């Protein structure tokens, strides 16, 4: 989707919360919408947030990604625990094998590193394969997998949209406007990711 004003604000908010952008991996080479409506690459923004190294991963090279790799497949171990930030600014919804793709992102993070995402939540019909609810990420970034959820919020798609923080309980929302889900999760320890598959307890017998 690219980083609009909401996305830029979210990254700056993440820095204030202690996220270290020193070694950043982008899922897809993210663009950034400028004041005049044109787009530029987001590397300069990430460098301003403290990045020393910025890599990008994409199946195609047409946007100039650093690493050409299909995240539908398990990522090579050479990328394990290499990055302090993995940023999805709107790419994982386009990757069909989501469980493998999100596991790749998790494996790429060093202990103490953060996963950041700006994901379509509601009313992005036809945009990608998926839209995401907060419970999916809460179950993925859980202690069983060595992670802790740090922050989640939803906001309407728009330049000055208000954020609404999401708590621990199940959250449902029906709107007539497109919604983004904003997520910050931290890798706390090495663990067997998806050794126990996520399940919604309300359907567990």
Secondary structure, 3 states (H helix, E strand, C coil): CCECHHHHHHHHHHHHCCCCCCEEEEECCCEEECCCCCEEECHHHHHHCCCCEEEEEECCCCCCCCEECCCCCCCCHHHCCCEEEEEECCCHHHCCCHHHHHHHHHHHEEEEEEEEEEEEEECCCCCCCCCCCHHHHHHHCCHHHCEEEEEEEEEECCCCCCEEECCCCCCCCCCCCCEEEEEEEEECCCCCCCCCCCCCHHHCC
